[in-house]
């Protein structure tokens, strides 16, 4: 078997791993649809390469408003690698206690919201604290991890807790220990990771189920769609409408920031 075929075979196994989680995926979709139908948002966060899954959810073709993609450049800006804004700093910062609280201080959270936090190991401090803070705010929180990898990894948190300890539902990307899936002859370290493949499948399964629930509820989503599919005029109309809806939804996340609840209630 060639290395290409070996990797593709491993990906087929990831498909099976995602497939057996259909009930959990539908449960997650229900939580997310409830938040969107309530006029609120699903907060989506990932540090490091988990940023890929955040942007896979929204905004891109085949996606729709209702999701708040929280992407911190200090934790995800990988292209410089070394020097200013380099990878060493990003890997250091994603294990700084208290950073998650500073991130979420920017948003007016509600228990009508939902949240999705992605971390392959489930062991880095910032994603764990994000999930913990979401749960403390009464927000239903979903985690995506690589379960095999997480189970043998050591949490960077002092108390040893992992992302899954603060999630109402946990989904598994199916990636192996260490993530990389292909062993090369005469090379002692495997290559070609799988967590992005499995996690992106989970993201898009959730997306499809949420779209179904919103449509069933009489609130079909405004989906970013290519002109080659619906024509240039309709595609432009959908893009503008989707971005407008996102603007209106995200504005609610800032409306009461910093205003004590007793003040806002009095007004």
C-alpha positions in Angstrom: 0.0 0.0 0.0 1.3 3.4 -0.9 1.6 6.1 1.7 -1.2 8.0 -0.1 -3.5 5.0 0.1 -2.5 4.4 3.8 -3.5 8.0 4.7 -6.8 7.7 2.8 -7.6 4.4 4.5 -7.0 6.1 7.9 -9.4 8.8 6.8 -12.1 6.2 6.0 -11.7 5.0 9.6 -12.3 8.6 10.7 -15.5 8.7 8.7 -16.7 5.6 10.6 -15.8 7.2 13.9 -17.8 10.3 13.0 -20.7 8.2 11.7 -21.2 6.3 15.0 -21.7 9.7 16.8 -24.8 10.6 14.8 -27.0 10.8 17.9 -24.6 13.1 19.7 -24.2 15.2 16.6 -28.0 15.7 16.4 -28.1 16.6 20.1 -25.5 19.2 19.5 -27.4 20.5 16.5 -30.5 20.9 18.6 -28.6 22.9 21.2 -27.2 25.2 18.6 -30.5 25.6 16.7 -32.2 26.6 19.9 -29.6 29.3 20.5 -29.9 30.7 17.0 -33.7 30.6 17.0 -33.6 32.5 20.3 -31.8 35.3 18.4 -28.5 34.5 20.2 -25.3 32.9 18.9 -23.1 29.8 19.2 -19.7 30.9 20.3 -17.0 28.9 18.6 -13.4 28.9 19.9 -10.2 27.0 19.2 -6.5 27.9 19.8 -3.6 26.8 17.6 -4.6 24.8 14.6 -8.1 24.3 16.0 -8.7 27.8 14.5 -9.3 25.9 11.3 -12.5 24.4 12.6 -13.7 27.7 13.9 -13.5 29.2 10.4 -14.9 26.0 8.9 -18.1 26.7 10.8 -18.5 30.3 9.7 -18.0 32.3 7.5 -17.4 30.3 4.3 -19.4 28.8 1.4 -22.1 26.5 2.7 -22.3 28.2 6.1 -24.8 30.6 7.6 -25.1 33.2 10.4 -25.7 32.3 14.0 -22.1 31.5 15.0 -19.6 33.8 16.7 -16.1 32.7 15.5 -13.7 33.7 18.3 -10.2 33.7 16.7 -7.4 35.2 18.8 -4.5 36.0 16.5 -2.0 35.8 19.4 -3.0 32.1 19.7 -3.4 31.2 16.0 -1.1 33.4 13.8 1.1 30.6 12.5 2.6 31.8 9.2 5.6 33.7 10.7 6.6 30.6 12.7 9.6 32.4 14.4 10.5 35.9 15.4 7.8 38.5 16.3 4.4 36.8 16.6 6.1 33.4 16.3 4.9 30.0 17.2 6.8 29.8 20.5 4.8 32.7 21.8 1.5 31.3 20.6 2.1 27.9 22.3 3.1 29.7 25.5 0.1 32.0 25.5 -2.4 29.2 25.1 -1.4 27.9 28.5 -1.6 31.2 30.3 -4.3 31.1 33.0 -6.7 34.0 32.9 -6.4 34.7 29.2 -9.8 33.1 28.5 -11.5 35.4 31.0 -10.0 38.4 29.2 -11.2 37.2 25.9 -14.8 36.5 27.1 -14.8 39.9 28.9 -15.5 41.3 25.5 -18.9 39.6 25.1 -22.3 40.0 26.9 -23.0 36.3 27.4 -26.4 34.8 28.0 -27.6 31.4 29.1 -29.6 31.4 25.8 -26.3 31.1 23.9 -24.4 27.9 23.1 -20.7 27.2 22.7 -18.3 25.0 20.9 -14.7 24.6 22.0 -12.2 22.6 19.9 -8.9 21.2 21.2 -7.4 18.0 19.9 -5.6 17.2 23.2 -8.2 18.9 25.4 -5.2 19.7 27.6 -4.3 23.4 26.9 -5.3 25.9 29.5 -7.1 28.6 27.4 -9.6 26.2 25.7 -10.3 24.5 29.0 -10.9 27.8 30.8 -13.1 28.9 27.9 -15.4 25.9 28.4 -15.3 26.4 32.1 -16.4 30.0 31.8 -19.1 29.2 29.3 -20.5 26.6 31.7 -20.4 29.0 34.6 -22.5 31.4 32.6 -25.1 28.7 32.1 -24.2 28.1 28.5 -24.6 24.6 27.0 -21.0 23.8 25.9 -19.8 21.3 23.4 -16.2 20.0 23.0 -14.4 18.4 20.1 -11.3 16.5 21.0 -9.3 13.5 19.8 -10.3 11.2 22.6 -7.5 8.7 22.2 -4.9 11.5 22.2 -6.5 13.3 25.1 -6.7 10.2 27.3 -3.0 9.7 27.3 -2.0 13.4 27.4 -1.4 15.5 30.5 -3.4 18.6 31.2 -1.5 21.8 31.5 -4.0 22.9 34.2 -2.8 22.7 37.7 -5.8 20.7 38.8 -5.4 18.2 35.9 -8.8 18.9 34.4 -9.3 18.7 30.7 -11.7 20.3 28.2 -14.1 17.4 28.4 -14.6 18.0 32.1 -16.4 21.2 31.3 -18.6 20.1 28.3 -22.2 19.0 28.2 -21.5 17.0 25.0 -18.1 15.7 23.8 -17.4 14.7 20.2 -14.4 12.7 19.0 -12.5 13.5 15.8 -11.2 9.9 15.9 -7.6 10.9 15.4 -5.0 8.6 16.9 -2.5 9.3 19.7 -0.2 12.1 18.5 -2.6 12.9 15.7 -0.2 11.9 12.8 -1.5 8.8 11.0 1.2 7.5 8.6 4.4 5.8 9.5 7.2 6.2 7.0 9.9 3.6 6.5 13.2 4.6 8.2 11.5 7.6 9.8 10.9 7.3 13.6 8.1 9.9 13.8 4.7 9.6 12.0 3.4 12.2 9.6 0.1 13.4 8.2 -2.3 14.4 11.0 -6.0 13.4 11.1 -7.7 15.6 13.7 -8.5 18.3 11.2 -10.2 15.8 8.8 -12.3 14.3 11.6 -13.1 17.6 13.2 -14.1 19.2 10.0 -16.5 16.3 9.3 -18.1 16.8 12.7 -18.4 20.6 12.0 -20.2 20.1 8.7 -22.4 17.3 10.0 -23.5 19.7 12.8 -24.0 22.5 10.3 -26.2 20.4 8.1 -28.3 19.2 11.0 -28.7 22.8 12.3 -29.7 24.0 8.8 -32.4 21.3 8.8 -33.7 22.3 12.2 -33.8 26.0 11.3 -35.7 25.3 8.1 -38.1 23.0 9.9 -38.8 25.8 12.3 -39.7 28.2 9.4 -36.4 30.1 9.8 -34.3 28.8 6.8 -30.7 30.1 7.1 -29.1 32.6 4.8 -26.4 30.4 3.3 -23.3 31.8 1.7 -23.7 30.3 -1.8 -21.6 30.5 -5.0 -22.9 32.3 -8.0 -22.2 29.2 -10.0 -25.0 27.5 -8.0 -27.6 30.2 -7.6 -26.6 32.9 -10.1 -24.5 36.0 -9.4 -27.4 38.2 -8.3 -28.9 35.7 -5.8 -25.4 34.9 -4.5 -24.7 38.6 -3.8 -28.1 39.0 -2.2 -27.4 36.0 0.1 -23.9 37.3 1.1 -25.2 40.7 2.0 -28.2 39.4 3.9 -26.0 36.8 5.8 -23.4 39.4 6.8 -26.2 41.8 7.9 -27.8 39.2 10.0 -24.4 38.4 11.6 -23.9 42.1 12.3 -27.3 42.3 14.1 -26.6 39.2 16.1 -23.1 40.1 17.1 -24.2 43.6 18.2 -26.2 42.0 21.0 -23.0 40.5 22.3 -21.7 44.0 23.0 -24.8 45.8 24.1 -24.5 45.3 27.8 -20.7 44.7 28.1 -19.5 46.3 31.3 -22.9 47.3 32.5 -23.9 45.8 35.9 -27.1 43.8 35.7 -28.9 46.0 38.2 -28.2 49.0 36.0 -29.3 47.4 32.8 -32.5 46.2 34.5 -33.2 49.6 35.8 -33.0 51.1 32.3 
